Amino acid sequence: MWQRRAANVAFVNLAKQGEANFEGFTTLMLDTCAVTIRSEERFAQTGVGWLLRELAAADRARVLAFTEEHLGEMSREAVRYVVERMPKSEQARVVSGHKRASAR
């Protein structure tokens, strides 16, 4: 679990620049998040949330699409981190979607 978390957290400071880091960076980060988000452990989930929050600064549309696709796998805390710096309307929409996905 700690290695999966580290695979996300190690890139938090770089994520704001997205593709400016190197071509394919965003895709690589989303692929890593897709694997890690399957883990229910709190610290794996928060690592994904932190990375997606920062990556949203570079590519909010892709982060939102990823988040909406994986809402059923994400903890409430992870979702809260992802939307933390987004407009209130987007926060409400994503959190509402998470509640619906969690109820299934």
C-alpha positions as CSV (number, residue, x, y, z in Angstrom):
1,M,0.0,0.0,0.0
2,W,2.8,2.4,0.8
3,Q,4.4,1.9,-2.5
4,R,1.2,2.5,-4.4
5,R,0.7,5.7,-2.3
6,A,4.3,6.8,-3.0
7,A,3.7,6.3,-6.8
8,N,1.2,9.1,-6.5
9,V,2.5,11.4,-3.8
10,A,6.0,11.5,-5.4
11,F,4.5,13.5,-8.3
12,V,2.2,15.9,-6.4
13,N,4.6,18.9,-6.7
14,L,5.1,18.2,-10.5
15,A,1.4,17.7,-11.3
16,K,0.5,21.4,-11.5
17,Q,2.6,21.6,-14.7
18,G,0.9,18.6,-16.3
19,E,2.2,18.0,-19.9
20,A,4.9,20.7,-19.4
21,N,6.8,18.0,-17.4
22,F,7.0,15.7,-20.4
23,E,4.6,14.5,-23.1
24,G,2.3,11.8,-21.7
25,F,2.7,12.9,-18.0
26,T,-1.0,13.4,-17.4
27,T,-1.9,10.0,-18.9
28,L,0.8,8.4,-16.8
29,M,-0.5,10.0,-13.7
30,L,-4.1,9.1,-14.4
31,D,-3.0,5.5,-15.1
32,T,-1.2,5.3,-11.8
33,C,-4.2,6.7,-10.0
34,A,-6.5,4.2,-11.7
35,V,-4.5,1.4,-10.2
36,T,-4.1,3.0,-6.7
37,I,-7.7,4.0,-6.4
38,R,-8.7,0.3,-6.3
39,S,-7.1,0.1,-2.8
40,E,-9.6,1.0,-0.1
41,E,-6.8,2.0,2.4
42,R,-7.2,5.6,3.6
43,F,-3.6,6.6,2.7
44,A,-3.7,5.1,-0.8
45,Q,-7.0,7.1,-1.4
46,T,-5.6,10.4,0.0
47,G,-2.5,10.1,-2.2
48,V,-4.7,9.8,-5.3
49,G,-6.8,12.8,-4.1
50,W,-3.7,14.9,-3.6
51,L,-2.3,14.1,-7.0
52,L,-5.6,14.7,-8.8
53,R,-6.1,18.0,-7.0
54,E,-2.8,19.3,-8.3
55,L,-3.2,17.8,-11.7
56,A,-6.5,19.6,-12.1
57,A,-4.6,22.8,-12.2
58,A,-3.1,21.7,-15.5
59,D,-6.0,19.7,-17.0
60,R,-9.2,20.0,-15.0
61,A,-11.4,18.4,-17.7
62,R,-9.4,15.1,-17.7
63,V,-9.3,15.0,-13.9
64,L,-13.0,15.5,-13.7
65,A,-13.6,12.8,-16.3
66,F,-11.3,10.4,-14.4
67,T,-13.0,11.3,-11.1
68,E,-16.5,10.8,-12.4
69,E,-15.5,7.5,-13.9
70,H,-14.0,6.2,-10.6
71,L,-16.5,7.8,-8.1
72,G,-17.6,4.4,-6.9
73,E,-14.1,3.5,-6.0
74,M,-13.1,6.7,-4.3
75,S,-13.4,7.6,-0.6
76,R,-15.3,10.7,0.4
77,E,-12.0,12.1,1.6
78,A,-10.3,11.5,-1.7
79,V,-13.1,13.2,-3.6
80,R,-12.9,16.2,-1.2
81,Y,-9.2,16.6,-2.0
82,V,-9.8,16.4,-5.7
83,V,-12.4,19.1,-5.8
84,E,-10.9,21.3,-3.0
85,R,-9.7,24.1,-5.4
86,M,-12.5,23.8,-7.9
87,P,-15.4,26.2,-8.2
88,K,-18.2,25.5,-5.7
89,S,-20.6,24.5,-8.5
90,E,-18.2,21.7,-9.6
91,Q,-17.5,20.7,-6.1
92,A,-21.2,20.2,-5.4
93,R,-21.8,18.3,-8.6
94,V,-18.9,15.9,-8.0
95,V,-19.7,15.4,-4.3
96,S,-23.4,14.7,-5.3
97,G,-22.3,12.2,-7.9
98,H,-20.1,10.5,-5.3
99,K,-23.0,10.2,-2.9
100,R,-25.1,8.5,-5.6
101,A,-22.2,6.2,-6.6
102,S,-21.6,5.3,-2.9
103,A,-25.3,4.4,-2.4
104,R,-25.2,1.6,-5.0
